[in-house]
Amino acid sequence: MKIDLNSDMGEGFGPYRLCDDEAMLKIVSSANIACGFHGGDPDTMGRMVRLAKQNGVGIGAHPGLPDRPGFGRREIPFQADELRQQMLYQLGALMAIARAERVTVSHLSFHAAMGNMVNRDPVLADLMMDAIATVDANLVVFVTSGSEIEGAAKRAHLKTLALFLADRAYDAGGRLVARGLPGAVIKDEAAVRARVRKFLLDGSVETSDGGVIAMPARSILVHSDTPGALELAGIVRAEIEATGATLAPAAELAE
C-alpha cells in the first residue's frame, strides 16, 4: 500500500519560523506551502519550493484568509467572489515561483477558516473548484471524505485525496473538534502513534467520546505548528513503514 504524509509548511515569514521546515521535508512526501496570506512570504515560498524539489516532495498550495495575526483561523465575512480571487491570487503566486524553479504545483489544500467556509457552502465550493479546474485541471484537491469540497471537486472533474489529521481530534460525526476545546489538538506522542496505527490497520479512528468511526483516507496530515510536530511526523512515518506501506506524494494517489 502507498500512502501520503503531508504537512502545512512555510507558515512563518521573514526570519520567523514555526518549525524546522528543512527537517520536516526529509520526513513528508507532500508539502502544503503557505502562500503569503495567513503565513509565508515570497522568499519563504521560494525556499520551500527549492527544498521540496531537492527532497523529491510534492508541492502544494495552502491558501488561507488574509489574517496573519490570527493565523488564518478567524473567519472574515468576505463575499464569495472575494474568496475566489484570494484563492487564485495565492495559487497563482506559488505556481509562478514553482515554474521558475522548473517544478510544478501538484495539489491544493485549504487552510483553516477558508477551508471551513468553503466546506459548508456548496455554492462557494463549486465556485472555488471551477476556478481551480480552469487554472489547472490536473491539480489534486485535499479533502475530508464526504465533504462539500470533495463533492464540488468531483463535479469539476478534479482529482481528490482524502485526509486523516493525525494531530486533531474528531467527534462522533467525523468533524474536527473545535480548536480551543480540551483535547482538540493531540500532542502526546503515544496517542498519535496509537491513532495512526489504528488508522493504518483498520481504517478507523477513535472519536473524542470514545467511539470509533471509519476514516477513508490515503493521506495523513501533521500540522507544522503543533508542538513537537517534527517528532510527531517522524512517529507517523515510522508507523507507515512498520506496516509495510511506502510513502508517495499526493499526485500518485489521487482519484
SEMAR-626253 format. One record per residue (C-alpha): residue number from 1; residue in three letters; x, y, z. Coordinates in nm, 4 decimals, padded with zeros to 6 digits. Each point is the difference from the previous one (the first is absolute). Example, Ala and Ser with C-alpha at 12.3 -4.5 7.8 and 13.67 -1.06 7.14 Angstrom:
# residues 2
> 1; Ala; 01.2300; -00.4500; 00.7800
> 2; Ser; 00.1370; 00.3440; -00.0660
# end
This chain:
# residues 255
> 1; Met; 00.0000; 00.0000; 00.0000
> 2; Lys; 00.1107; 00.3548; -00.0708
> 3; Ile; -00.0927; 00.2931; 00.2204
> 4; Asp; 00.0769; 00.3709; 00.0046
> 5; Leu; 00.1367; 00.1827; 00.3035
> 6; Asn; -00.0416; 00.3750; -00.0232
> 7; Ser; 00.0433; 00.3123; 00.2085
> 8; Asp; -00.1014; 00.3661; -00.0233
> 9; Met; 00.3330; 00.1763; -00.0327
> 10; Gly; 00.1770; 00.3291; -00.0580
> 11; Glu; -00.2489; 00.1701; 00.2297
> 12; Gly; 00.2441; 00.2424; 00.1582
> 13; Phe; 00.1164; 00.3176; -00.1691
> 14; Gly; 00.3244; 00.1918; -00.0226
> 15; Pro; 00.2319; -00.1333; 00.2729
> 16; Tyr; -00.2877; -00.1636; 00.1921
> 17; Arg; -00.0637; -00.3724; -00.0394
> 18; Leu; -00.2534; -00.2317; 00.1627
> 19; Cys; 00.1978; -00.3187; -00.0391
> 20; Asp; 00.3157; -00.1422; -00.1543
> 21; Asp; -00.1304; -00.0093; -00.3563
> 22; Glu; 00.3267; -00.1411; -00.1330
> 23; Ala; -00.0186; -00.2987; 00.2332
> 24; Met; -00.3729; -00.0498; -00.0594
> 25; Leu; 00.0568; -00.0223; -00.3744
> 26; Lys; 00.2231; -00.3023; 00.0586
> 27; Ile; -00.2951; -00.1800; 00.1632
> 28; Val; -00.3104; 00.0848; -00.2042
> 29; Ser; -00.0940; -00.0881; -00.3576
> 30; Ser; -00.2123; 00.3117; -00.0671
> 31; Ala; 00.0314; 00.3608; 00.1180
> 32; Asn; -00.2905; 00.2455; 00.0206
> 33; Ile; 00.1777; 00.3338; -00.0370
> 34; Ala; -00.1505; 00.3157; 00.1490
> 35; Cys; -00.0503; 00.2593; -00.2729
> 36; Gly; 00.0501; 00.3303; 00.1818
> 37; Phe; -00.3396; 00.0779; 00.1526
> 38; His; -00.0301; -00.1826; 00.3351
> 39; Gly; 00.3720; -00.0752; -00.0053
> 40; Gly; 00.2949; -00.0134; -00.2337
> 41; Asp; 00.1520; 00.2593; -00.2299
> 42; Pro; 00.1700; -00.0072; -00.3423
> 43; Asp; 00.3445; -00.0877; 00.1382
> 44; Thr; -00.1401; -00.2743; 00.2217
> 45; Met; -00.2072; -00.1395; -00.2870
> 46; Gly; 00.3061; -00.0115; -00.2236
> 47; Arg; 00.2079; -00.1684; 00.2686
> 48; Met; -00.2695; -00.2594; 00.0615
> 49; Val; -00.0375; -00.0780; -00.3704
> 50; Arg; 00.3748; -00.0492; -00.0408
> 51; Leu; 00.0202; -00.2217; 00.3089
> 52; Ala; -00.2982; -00.2064; -00.1108
> 53; Lys; 00.1632; -00.0484; -00.3401
> 54; Gln; 00.3263; -00.1121; 00.1614
> 55; Asn; -00.1818; -00.2538; 00.2158
> 56; Gly; -00.2363; -00.1339; -00.2668
> 57; Val; -00.3035; 00.1273; 00.1921
> 58; Gly; -00.3276; 00.0892; -00.1708
> 59; Ile; -00.0731; 00.3725; -00.0057
> 60; Gly; -00.3435; 00.1304; 00.0950
> 61; Ala; -00.1636; 00.3390; 00.0511
> 62; His; -00.1412; 00.0735; 00.3455
> 63; Pro; -00.2196; 00.3101; -00.0438
> 64; Gly; -00.1606; 00.1673; 00.2995
> 65; Leu; -00.1734; 00.3188; 00.1045
> 66; Pro; 00.1980; 00.3295; 00.0168
> 67; Asp; 00.0206; -00.0162; 00.3793
> 68; Arg; 00.3633; -00.0304; 00.1014
> 69; Pro; -00.0595; 00.1037; 00.3668
> 70; Gly; -00.2663; -00.2705; 00.0344
> 71; Phe; 00.1956; -00.2528; -00.2073
> 72; Gly; -00.2934; -00.0313; -00.2385
> 73; Arg; -00.2146; -00.1711; 00.2617
> 74; Arg; -00.2541; 00.2809; 00.0443
> 75; Glu; -00.2841; 00.0197; -00.2476
> 76; Ile; -00.0426; 00.3286; -00.1866
> 77; Pro; -00.3287; 00.0642; -00.1851
> 78; Phe; 00.1365; 00.0396; -00.3524
> 79; Gln; -00.2282; -00.0292; -00.3001
> 80; Ala; 00.0284; -00.3216; -00.1997
> 81; Asp; 00.1832; 00.1615; -00.2908
> 82; Glu; 00.2421; 00.1698; 00.2405
> 83; Leu; 00.0921; -00.3408; 00.1396
> 84; Arg; 00.0365; -00.1346; -00.3519
> 85; Gln; 00.2400; 00.2770; -00.0948
> 86; Gln; 00.2002; -00.0420; 00.3210
> 87; Met; 00.0402; -00.3705; -00.0670
> 88; Leu; 00.1001; 00.0570; -00.3637
> 89; Tyr; 00.2493; 00.2715; 00.0987
> 90; Gln; 00.1765; -00.2362; 00.2388
> 91; Leu; -00.0085; -00.3002; -00.2310
> 92; Gly; 00.1323; 00.2044; -00.2892
> 93; Ala; 00.2865; 00.1403; 00.2061
> 94; Leu; 00.1207; -00.3434; 00.1036
> 95; Met; -00.0402; -00.1360; -00.3525
> 96; Ala; 00.2201; 00.2797; -00.1377
> 97; Ile; 00.2686; -00.0569; 00.2646
> 98; Ala; -00.0080; -00.3758; -00.0647
> 99; Arg; 00.0214; 00.0446; -00.3768
> 100; Ala; 00.3081; 00.2189; 00.0406
> 101; Glu; 00.1595; -00.2925; 00.1871
> 102; Arg; -00.1073; -00.2386; -00.2797
> 103; Val; -00.2456; -00.1926; 00.2142
> 104; Thr; -00.3782; -00.0016; 00.0149
> 105; Val; -00.2645; 00.0459; 00.2662
> 106; Ser; -00.1793; -00.3336; 00.0237
> 107; His; -00.2685; 00.0544; 00.2629
> 108; Leu; -00.1973; 00.2498; 00.2083
> 109; Ser; -00.1041; -00.0184; 00.3651
> 110; Phe; -00.2129; 00.2748; 00.1536
> 111; His; 00.1132; 00.1479; 00.3300
> 112; Ala; -00.2186; 00.0257; 00.3107
> 113; Ala; -00.2790; 00.2600; -00.0228
> 114; Met; 00.0049; 00.0234; -00.3787
> 115; Gly; -00.0479; -00.3753; -00.0226
> 116; Asn; -00.2753; 00.0050; 00.2609
> 117; Met; -00.1890; 00.2700; -00.1887
> 118; Val; 00.0246; -00.1871; -00.3298
> 119; Asn; -00.0913; -00.3319; 00.1586
> 120; Arg; -00.3380; 00.1120; 00.1310
> 121; Asp; -00.1156; 00.1863; -00.3122
> 122; Pro; -00.0630; -00.2165; -00.3087
> 123; Val; -00.0365; 00.3047; -00.2264
> 124; Leu; 00.3345; 00.1404; 00.1165
> 125; Ala; 00.1595; -00.3435; -00.0267
> 126; Asp; -00.1091; -00.0295; -00.3641
> 127; Leu; 00.1282; 00.3521; -00.0719
> 128; Met; 00.3414; -00.0822; 00.1485
> 129; Met; 00.0352; -00.3391; -00.1683
> 130; Asp; -00.1024; 00.1358; -00.3405
> 131; Ala; 00.2659; 00.2705; 00.0359
> 132; Ile; 00.2678; -00.2551; 00.0913
> 133; Ala; -00.0966; -00.2223; -00.2925
> 134; Thr; 00.0219; 00.2954; -00.2375
> 135; Val; 00.3519; 00.0853; 00.1187
> 136; Asp; 00.1298; -00.3593; 00.0009
> 137; Ala; -00.2287; -00.2983; -00.0467
> 138; Asn; 00.2781; -00.2317; 00.1215
> 139; Leu; 00.0157; 00.1441; 00.3511
> 140; Val; -00.0882; -00.2389; 00.2827
> 141; Val; -00.2232; 00.1411; 00.2745
> 142; Phe; 00.0451; -00.1214; 00.3570
> 143; Val; -00.3400; -00.0709; 00.1541
> 144; Thr; -00.1834; -00.1448; 00.2943
> 145; Ser; -00.1919; -00.3075; -00.1082
> 146; Gly; -00.3663; 00.0815; -00.0611
> 147; Ser; 00.0533; 00.3775; 00.0131
> 148; Glu; -00.1404; 00.2767; -00.2195
> 149; Ile; 00.3486; 00.0600; -00.1402
> 150; Glu; 00.0292; -00.3632; -00.1036
> 151; Gly; -00.3371; 00.0062; -00.1757
> 152; Ala; 00.0746; 00.3269; -00.1769
> 153; Ala; 00.3433; -00.1200; -00.1087
> 154; Lys; -00.1503; -00.3100; -00.1560
> 155; Arg; -00.2637; 00.2094; -00.1777
> 156; Ala; 00.2855; 00.2108; -00.1411
> 157; His; 00.1770; -00.3210; -00.1099
> 158; Leu; 00.2932; 00.0626; 00.2324
> 159; Lys; 00.1896; -00.2787; 00.1715
> 160; Thr; -00.0224; -00.0151; 00.3793
> 161; Leu; 00.1898; -00.1545; 00.2891
> 162; Ala; -00.1680; -00.0505; 00.3362
> 163; Leu; 00.1840; 00.1034; 00.3168
> 164; Phe; 00.0329; -00.1450; 00.3484
> 165; Leu; 00.1239; 00.2599; 00.2498
> 166; Ala; 00.2271; -00.1846; 00.2391
> 167; Asp; 00.0264; 00.2827; 00.2524
> 168; Arg; -00.3649; 00.1103; 00.0134
> 169; Ala; -00.2935; -00.1574; 00.1837
> 170; Tyr; -00.3198; -00.1034; -00.1802
> 171; Asp; -00.3513; -00.0057; 00.1396
> 172; Ala; -00.2547; -00.2782; -00.0521
> 173; Gly; -00.1178; 00.1642; -00.3247
> 174; Gly; 00.3485; -00.0015; -00.1501
> 175; Arg; 00.0454; 00.3746; 00.0477
> 176; Leu; 00.3088; 00.1538; 00.1526
> 177; Val; -00.0359; 00.1029; 00.3628
> 178; Ala; 00.0236; 00.3807; 00.0097
> 179; Arg; 00.3390; 00.1379; 00.0933
> 180; Gly; -00.0085; 00.1403; 00.3514
> 181; Leu; -00.2041; -00.2884; 00.1358
> 182; Pro; 00.1795; -00.2491; 00.2255
> 183; Gly; 00.1760; -00.2725; -00.1954
> 184; Ala; -00.0598; 00.1573; -00.3415
> 185; Val; 00.3720; 00.0048; -00.0822
> 186; Ile; 00.1776; -00.3289; 00.0709
> 187; Lys; 00.3618; 00.0534; 00.1007
> 188; Asp; 00.0749; -00.3169; 00.1941
> 189; Glu; 00.2351; -00.2232; -00.1976
> 190; Ala; -00.1490; -00.3265; 00.1274
> 191; Ala; -00.3518; 00.1165; -00.0860
> 192; Val; 00.1007; 00.0997; -00.3543
> 193; Arg; 00.1798; -00.3310; -00.0482
> 194; Ala; -00.3074; -00.1963; 00.1108
> 195; Arg; -00.2357; 00.2050; -00.2197
> 196; Val; 00.2155; -00.0417; -00.3090
> 197; Arg; 00.0495; -00.3713; 00.0595
> 198; Lys; -00.3764; -00.0512; 00.0321
> 199; Phe; -00.0616; 00.2008; -00.3153
> 200; Leu; 00.2597; -00.1958; -00.1975
> 201; Leu; -00.1158; -00.3412; 00.1206
> 202; Asp; -00.3769; 00.0314; -00.0232
> 203; Gly; -00.0798; 00.3386; -00.1543
> 204; Ser; -00.1665; 00.1436; 00.3092
> 205; Val; 00.0599; 00.2532; 00.2763
> 206; Glu; -00.1143; 00.0327; 00.3591
> 207; Thr; -00.2209; 00.3046; 00.0542
> 208; Ser; 00.0068; 00.2517; 00.2820
> 209; Asp; -00.2849; -00.1810; 00.1775
> 210; Gly; 00.1714; -00.3384; -00.0150
> 211; Gly; -00.1851; -00.1344; -00.3024
> 212; Val; 00.1521; -00.1199; -00.3258
> 213; Ile; -00.0751; 00.1266; -00.3517
> 214; Ala; 00.1234; -00.0955; -00.3455
> 215; Met; 00.2705; 00.2244; -00.1438
> 216; Pro; 00.0243; -00.0576; -00.3778
> 217; Ala; 00.3211; 00.1852; -00.0838
> 218; Arg; 00.3293; -00.0495; -00.1838
> 219; Ser; 00.1910; 00.2948; 00.1446
> 220; Ile; 00.1030; 00.0832; 00.3570
> 221; Leu; 00.0469; 00.3612; 00.1073
> 222; Val; 00.2159; 00.1301; 00.2839
> 223; His; -00.0280; 00.3762; 00.0603
> 224; Ser; 00.3415; 00.1656; 00.0167
> 225; Asp; -00.1205; 00.2391; 00.2729
> 226; Thr; -00.1025; -00.2816; 00.2370
> 227; Pro; 00.2516; -00.0125; 00.2880
> 228; Gly; 00.2514; -00.2748; -00.0720
> 229; Ala; -00.1104; -00.0225; -00.3633
> 230; Leu; 00.3333; -00.1291; -00.1269
> 231; Glu; 00.0028; -00.2861; 00.2498
> 232; Leu; -00.3658; -00.0785; -00.0719
> 233; Ala; 00.0640; -00.0114; -00.3748
> 234; Gly; 00.2903; -00.2368; 00.0602
> 235; Ile; -00.2285; -00.2273; 00.2025
> 236; Val; -00.2613; 00.0002; -00.2759
> 237; Arg; 00.2587; -00.0898; -00.2622
> 238; Ala; 00.1368; -00.2784; 00.2183
> 239; Glu; -00.3493; -00.1444; 00.0437
> 240; Ile; -00.0632; 00.0159; -00.3750
> 241; Glu; 00.3220; -00.1854; -00.0692
> 242; Ala; -00.0649; -00.2521; 00.2785
> 243; Thr; -00.3174; -00.1146; -00.1777
> 244; Gly; 00.1952; -00.0621; -00.3199
> 245; Ala; -00.1534; 00.2980; -00.1775
> 246; Thr; 00.2085; 00.2441; -00.2001
> 247; Leu; -00.0207; 00.3772; -00.0255
> 248; Ala; -00.1197; 00.1632; -00.3191
> 249; Pro; -00.0880; 00.3615; -00.0845
> 250; Ala; -00.3611; 00.1038; -00.0436
> 251; Ala; 00.0146; 00.0088; -00.3783
> 252; Glu; 00.0658; -00.3768; -00.0107
> 253; Leu; -00.2950; -00.0916; 00.2222
> 254; Ala; -00.2826; 00.2327; -00.0977
> 255; Glu; -00.3201; -00.1364; -00.1477
# end
